[in-house]
Each structure stands twice: as C-alpha cells, then as structure tokens.
Amino acid sequence: MRLKSETDQAKSKSLKISEPTKEEKGNAWVARYSGVHPEARRRFANFTVVNPKLIANFYYEALDMTEEEFEKNRKQILTGVGVAE
C-alpha cells in the first residue's frame, strides 16, 4: 500500500522505485524498497520489520542529496535504531 501511494502521489514518469525485496532474518521478516524522484530532487527508502513482538516501518526521505550522501545517512540512521546493518 505504501509503495502504491508513493507511485500515485508522484504522478511522474521519471520516478524510479526499486523492486521490493523481502527476506527472513532469524525470527523476523524484513522488507525494503528505495527510490529517486529527479523532478522533485528527492530520494527515499522504506524499511519494514515484522517479528513476533512488533511491526515497524521506517521511512527516510531527503532532498538535494547525492546518492552517496543519501546511502551514508540511510545506513547511519537505520543502524542507529538497531534495525539494519
């Protein structure tokens, strides 16, 4: 649903969204996707964790940032909350 909303809201042919991935890690399922919307100069990443005790969704968005800067910040933020490597 979040992915569909992202696509519908942008109404842009230049919006690029990665294929969603999901994997099992221990007793949790982790799903993610990311994208870039050049017209709006924004990048975003969505990361969802589901385990027996919680369902958590993390969304990170940035404007006017290079891919390298974005990835560095994304990893730092998600590692900081203890949900990603």
C-alpha positions as a Markdown table, in Angstrom:
| # | Residue | x | y | z |
|---|---|---|---|---|
| 1 | Met | 0.0 | 0.0 | 0.0 |
| 2 | Arg | 2.8 | 2.4 | 0.8 |
| 3 | Leu | 4.5 | 1.7 | -2.5 |
| 4 | Lys | 1.3 | 2.3 | -4.4 |
| 5 | Ser | 0.8 | 5.6 | -2.6 |
| 6 | Glu | 4.4 | 6.6 | -3.5 |
| 7 | Thr | 3.8 | 6.0 | -7.2 |
| 8 | Asp | 0.3 | 7.5 | -7.3 |
| 9 | Gln | 1.3 | 10.7 | -5.5 |
| 10 | Ala | 4.3 | 11.5 | -7.7 |
| 11 | Lys | 2.4 | 11.2 | -10.9 |
| 12 | Ser | 5.7 | 11.2 | -12.7 |
| 13 | Lys | 7.3 | 9.1 | -15.4 |
| 14 | Ser | 10.8 | 9.9 | -14.0 |
| 15 | Leu | 10.1 | 8.4 | -10.6 |
| 16 | Lys | 12.3 | 5.3 | -10.2 |
| 17 | Ile | 11.5 | 2.8 | -7.4 |
| 18 | Ser | 13.5 | -0.4 | -6.8 |
| 19 | Glu | 11.8 | -3.8 | -6.8 |
| 20 | Pro | 10.6 | -4.5 | -3.3 |
| 21 | Thr | 12.7 | -7.2 | -1.5 |
| 22 | Lys | 11.9 | -9.3 | 1.5 |
| 23 | Glu | 14.0 | -11.7 | 3.4 |
| 24 | Glu | 13.8 | -13.7 | 6.6 |
| 25 | Lys | 16.4 | -12.8 | 9.2 |
| 26 | Gly | 16.2 | -15.0 | 12.3 |
| 27 | Asn | 12.6 | -14.8 | 13.6 |
| 28 | Ala | 11.9 | -11.6 | 11.6 |
| 29 | Trp | 10.9 | -10.7 | 8.1 |
| 30 | Val | 12.5 | -7.6 | 6.6 |
| 31 | Ala | 11.1 | -5.8 | 3.5 |
| 32 | Arg | 12.5 | -2.8 | 1.8 |
| 33 | Tyr | 12.5 | -0.6 | -1.3 |
| 34 | Ser | 14.0 | 2.7 | -2.3 |
| 35 | Gly | 13.7 | 5.3 | -5.0 |
| 36 | Val | 14.5 | 8.5 | -6.5 |
| 37 | His | 12.3 | 11.3 | -8.0 |
| 38 | Pro | 14.5 | 13.5 | -10.1 |
| 39 | Glu | 11.9 | 16.2 | -10.7 |
| 40 | Ala | 11.4 | 16.7 | -7.0 |
| 41 | Arg | 15.1 | 16.2 | -6.3 |
| 42 | Arg | 14.3 | 13.6 | -3.6 |
| 43 | Arg | 15.5 | 10.2 | -2.6 |
| 44 | Phe | 13.7 | 7.8 | -0.3 |
| 45 | Ala | 13.9 | 4.5 | 1.4 |
| 46 | Asn | 11.3 | 2.3 | 3.1 |
| 47 | Phe | 12.3 | -0.5 | 5.5 |
| 48 | Thr | 9.7 | -2.7 | 7.3 |
| 49 | Val | 10.5 | -5.3 | 10.0 |
| 50 | Val | 7.9 | -7.8 | 11.3 |
| 51 | Asn | 8.6 | -10.2 | 14.1 |
| 52 | Pro | 6.5 | -11.9 | 16.8 |
| 53 | Lys | 6.7 | -8.8 | 19.0 |
| 54 | Leu | 6.5 | -5.8 | 16.6 |
| 55 | Ile | 5.7 | -4.4 | 13.2 |
| 56 | Ala | 7.9 | -1.4 | 12.5 |
| 57 | Asn | 8.1 | 0.8 | 9.4 |
| 58 | Phe | 11.0 | 3.2 | 8.9 |
| 59 | Tyr | 10.8 | 5.8 | 6.1 |
| 60 | Tyr | 13.7 | 8.1 | 5.2 |
| 61 | Glu | 13.5 | 10.9 | 2.7 |
| 62 | Ala | 16.0 | 13.5 | 1.6 |
| 63 | Leu | 16.1 | 16.4 | -0.8 |
| 64 | Asp | 19.0 | 17.7 | -2.9 |
| 65 | Met | 21.4 | 14.9 | -1.8 |
| 66 | Thr | 23.7 | 12.8 | -3.9 |
| 67 | Glu | 23.2 | 9.0 | -3.9 |
| 68 | Glu | 26.4 | 8.6 | -1.9 |
| 69 | Glu | 25.3 | 11.1 | 0.8 |
| 70 | Phe | 21.9 | 9.5 | 1.0 |
| 71 | Glu | 23.2 | 6.0 | 1.4 |
| 72 | Lys | 25.6 | 7.0 | 4.1 |
| 73 | Asn | 22.8 | 8.8 | 6.0 |
| 74 | Arg | 20.4 | 5.9 | 5.5 |
| 75 | Lys | 22.8 | 3.3 | 6.9 |
| 76 | Gln | 23.7 | 5.5 | 9.8 |
| 77 | Ile | 20.1 | 6.2 | 10.7 |
| 78 | Leu | 18.8 | 2.7 | 10.4 |
| 79 | Thr | 21.8 | 1.2 | 12.2 |
| 80 | Gly | 21.2 | 3.8 | 15.0 |
| 81 | Val | 17.8 | 2.5 | 15.7 |
| 82 | Gly | 19.1 | -1.1 | 15.6 |
| 83 | Val | 17.1 | -2.4 | 12.6 |
| 84 | Ala | 19.6 | -2.6 | 9.8 |
| 85 | Glu | 23.2 | -3.2 | 9.0 |
